[in-house]
Amino acid sequence: MFVKVLSMSVIGMESYPVFVEVDISAGLPQFSTVGLPDASVKESRDRIKAAIKNSGYRFPRSHVTVNLAPADIKKEGTGFDLPIAVGILAAEELIKEDALTNSFFIGELSLDGSIKSVRGVLPATFKAKELGIKKVFVPEENAPEAAMVQGIEVYPVSSLPDVVEFLSGRKDIEPLSLDISKIFAEHRQYDVDFNEIKGQRQALRALEIAAAGGHNVIMIGPPGSGKSMLAKRMPTILPDLSFDEAIEVTKVFSVAGSLNKAETLIAVRPFRAPHHTISDAGLVGGGQTPRPGEISLAHLGVLFLDELPEFKRNALEALRQPLEDGTITITRSSVTASFPARFMLIAAMNPCPCGYFGDRIRTCRCTPQQIRQYQGKISGPLLDRIDLHIEVPSIKYRALSNKEVGESSATIKERISRARHLQMQRSAGNGRVCNARLTEKQIKAYCSIDEESHRLMEMAIEKLGLSARAMNRILKVSRTIADLENKESIEPAHVAEAIQYRSLDRSLI
């Protein structure tokens, strides 16, 4: 008997329908899987056999052929276990074929027949809805994730017998329904706040500008000056994620397999801080079957790279394309996958190997040559893509012991949201982008400056030897400073302040 069951394959961020075709015919007992399966799919044969037997059903003693169509797309992962088992039992007439109409199945089987969670359920459910599917059967752990998709019935299943009994009409399973707006509101909270920062007024000002325009930042300062504290609080002053943005971020985490029961929906901007020993693939994504890296998990949030010069040079250079384009494309021999990577980069570094060059309290032990070599680990093209260079000095005891509470993240966020609103209005006809992502054409249209500002730019170019890209960065930052002050045009004071945030363009020694 021949049966067809619908499932999904996730490649990159896209889902594709896969028809699991099961044919049971007379012949010697054999179980073969065709349709370009990878090793994990081929191994499913033993899991499926054991799961069917241990669930109390008889595995057919005939020739079983499973085809995963279309056969020209590579199939990977363990999510095909459940649809293959359902197809075999339907071919054995333990499940009525009519019950499989307008249904989609995904899940990994344990040897005892229980169903385990898999990656990529959220984008797969969106694709199922797009195809007009009415019912989806997903592992119980993945059900809240799938229930984010409105207009489709999500059935959480915990074992193979549950599925068989439900499809046979002998058991009821209630489709999962969630109050998404309530979940969204409950999860939009942070555990940290900018009012916990002592001193560092200049750094706070620069980070406010960075958040208002979506600019990349590098902080230079000695150990213990508060660089990590500042970075960890950046998401708290960024504008709140919209629901569509939250779904977009949650999709990335779903594909990466990084969602858990407590994270039904990623409602706050992600903050990712990988260690400097991370590999190229871990940072930008990759693997034989491409998966998202840290830059994609930081999509619409913050990527914090502490001790920037200690990262592998190849990994840092791989950041150049996503910093410009907001996406990363990974190509392998059998597949090409694209992942979103529109993040704010916040980097931190010491000014020298010992960390105390220029410090007011401790003495630096490094030679000028060592300092130059240390700072030279960061390439010019990468620095060109970082808009603000901030010096973060050590904090004096008086500032640390001051009981005065600084501005809260909520107060700062209000100013930033107003500035972002101006940017969205200004570029509404051109894709609604923040200042950091203005194109050359948009820079000419929105970042015009007067004669005095031109003279300031000319002096900076001659003194600092700025590249054309660095000049554009200064103009973008100037536009953001003007937006924070609700000024329609860029003034010389805005340009002068923006130039000050290019400290690494001049030697620190």
DAFEN-V960602 format. One record per run of one state. SS is the DSSP state (helix for helix, strand for strand, loop for the rest). FROM is the first residue (numbers start at 1). LEN is the number of residues. Records with the same first field share a line. If there is no record, write none. Layout:
SS->FROM-LEN, FROM-LEN
This chain:
loop->1-1, 12-2, 26-4, 35-2, 38-1, 43-1, 55-8, 70-5, 76-4, 92-5, 101-2, 106-2, 110-4, 117-4, 131-4, 147-6, 158-1, 168-12, 187-7, 197-4, 214-3, 221-6, 233-1, 238-5, 257-14, 273-7, 285-1, 287-4, 292-2, 298-4, 306-2, 311-2, 318-1, 326-1, 332-4, 341-3, 350-18, 376-4, 385-3, 392-5, 402-7, 427-1, 431-4, 438-2, 447-4, 465-3, 485-7, 501-1, 506-4
strand->2-10, 14-12, 30-5, 37-1, 63-7, 75-1, 103-3, 108-2, 114-3, 135-5, 153-5, 159-1, 217-4, 271-2, 286-1, 291-1, 302-4, 327-5, 336-5, 344-6, 388-4, 502-1
helix->39-4, 44-11, 80-12, 97-4, 121-10, 140-7, 160-8, 180-7, 194-3, 201-13, 227-6, 234-4, 243-14, 280-5, 294-4, 308-3, 313-5, 319-7, 368-8, 380-5, 397-5, 409-18, 428-3, 435-3, 440-7, 451-14, 468-17, 492-9, 503-3
